[in-house]
């Protein structure tokens, strides 16, 4: 059924949207709080370390890391500075790019990530997975894929706004 793109969302559509956004925020906040309390890693630390631990030699260019986790480069730079002071990562100039910086997870960072992963994954199970039936999880997977396609997050171009 074709919809007029100039039509405002209905009251029911807006209720569903707000419920989704507000619930997702509560979930992110609770997961972040548990991660911080149980591992001393912030959600941002975990995102950075996850990307680095999956990279060859635990290293990514700063620009690649920013793109991979969806952060602005300035936000990432400030966050990496805090992580570097805690010896979770190390930054060194790229040998083949005068402006580039390689970011590497240190032994301390990799161990912190491993130690934080167990309680974090337990929290994901308790707060998210256990709340949904297998069919609801499958439906949510379909919904997420549809949103990713629509937004161009899955590698396909997003439709013109």
C-alpha positions in Angstrom: 0.0 0.0 0.0 1.5 3.3 -1.1 1.8 6.0 1.5 1.9 9.7 1.0 5.3 10.8 2.3 3.8 14.2 3.3 1.3 12.7 5.7 2.3 13.0 9.3 2.5 9.8 11.4 -0.7 8.7 13.0 -1.1 8.8 16.8 -0.7 5.0 17.0 2.5 5.1 14.8 4.0 7.8 17.0 3.1 5.7 20.1 4.9 2.7 18.7 7.9 4.9 17.7 8.2 6.4 21.1 7.8 3.1 22.9 10.6 1.7 20.7 13.0 4.6 21.2 12.3 4.9 25.0 12.7 1.1 25.5 15.9 0.9 23.5 17.3 3.8 25.6 16.4 2.1 28.9 18.0 -1.1 27.6 21.2 0.7 26.6 21.4 2.6 29.9 20.9 -0.6 32.0 23.4 -2.5 29.9 25.9 0.3 30.2 25.5 0.6 33.9 26.0 -3.1 34.5 29.0 -3.1 32.2 30.5 -0.2 34.1 29.7 -1.7 37.5 30.9 -5.2 36.7 34.0 -4.4 34.6 35.0 -0.7 34.9 34.5 -0.4 31.2 32.1 2.1 29.7 29.9 1.2 26.8 32.3 3.3 24.6 35.4 1.4 25.9 33.7 -1.9 25.1 32.7 -0.8 21.5 36.3 0.3 20.8 37.9 -2.8 22.4 35.4 -5.1 20.6 36.4 -3.6 17.2 40.1 -3.7 18.0 40.1 -7.3 19.3 38.5 -8.4 16.1 41.0 -6.6 13.9 44.3 -8.1 12.6 47.1 -7.5 15.2 44.4 -5.8 17.4 45.0 -2.6 15.3 42.9 -0.3 13.2 43.5 3.2 11.7 41.7 5.8 13.8 39.6 6.8 10.8 38.6 3.1 10.1 37.8 2.6 13.8 35.6 5.7 13.8 33.7 4.5 10.8 33.3 1.0 12.1 31.7 2.1 15.4 29.8 5.0 13.9 31.5 7.8 15.9 32.7 11.2 14.8 36.5 11.3 14.6 36.7 14.1 17.2 34.6 12.1 19.7 36.7 9.0 19.1 39.9 11.0 19.6 38.8 12.3 23.0 37.7 8.9 24.1 40.9 7.2 22.9 42.8 9.8 25.0 41.0 8.7 28.1 41.5 5.0 27.2 45.2 5.6 26.6 45.7 7.1 30.1 44.2 3.8 31.4 46.6 1.8 29.3 43.7 0.1 27.4 44.9 1.2 24.0 48.0 2.7 22.4 48.1 5.2 19.5 51.1 5.5 17.1 51.5 7.5 13.9 51.0 5.4 10.8 54.2 4.6 9.0 52.7 5.1 5.5 50.4 8.1 6.2 51.7 11.3 7.8 48.3 12.2 9.2 47.0 8.7 10.1 47.1 7.1 13.5 47.1 3.4 14.3 45.1 2.4 17.4 46.1 -0.9 19.1 44.4 -2.7 22.0 47.1 -3.3 24.6 47.5 -6.5 26.7 45.7 -4.6 29.5 42.9 -3.6 27.1 42.4 -7.1 25.7 42.3 -8.6 29.2 39.8 -5.9 30.4 37.7 -6.7 27.3 37.8 -10.4 28.0 37.0 -10.0 31.7 34.1 -7.6 30.9 32.6 -9.8 28.2 31.3 -12.5 30.5 29.2 -10.2 32.7 28.2 -8.1 29.7 26.9 -11.1 27.7 25.1 -12.3 30.8 23.4 -9.0 31.1 22.4 -9.1 27.4 20.9 -12.5 28.0 19.0 -11.4 31.2 17.8 -8.0 30.0 17.1 -8.7 26.3 17.1 -12.3 25.2 15.1 -13.7 28.1 12.4 -11.1 27.6 11.6 -12.4 24.1 10.3 -15.7 22.7 12.3 -17.3 19.8 9.6 -16.0 17.4 9.8 -12.5 18.8 13.6 -12.6 18.4 13.2 -13.7 14.8 10.6 -10.9 14.2 13.0 -8.4 15.7 15.8 -9.7 13.4 13.5 -9.1 10.4 12.6 -5.6 11.7 16.2 -4.7 12.2 17.2 -5.9 8.8 14.4 -3.9 7.2 15.5 -0.8 9.1 19.1 -1.3 8.1 18.1 -1.7 4.4 15.9 1.4 4.6 18.7 3.4 6.2 21.4 2.1 4.0 23.3 0.6 7.0 23.5 -2.8 5.3 25.7 -1.5 2.5 22.9 -0.6 0.1 22.3 3.1 -0.5 19.6 4.7 1.6 16.6 6.1 -0.3 16.6 9.8 -0.9 14.9 11.7 1.8 
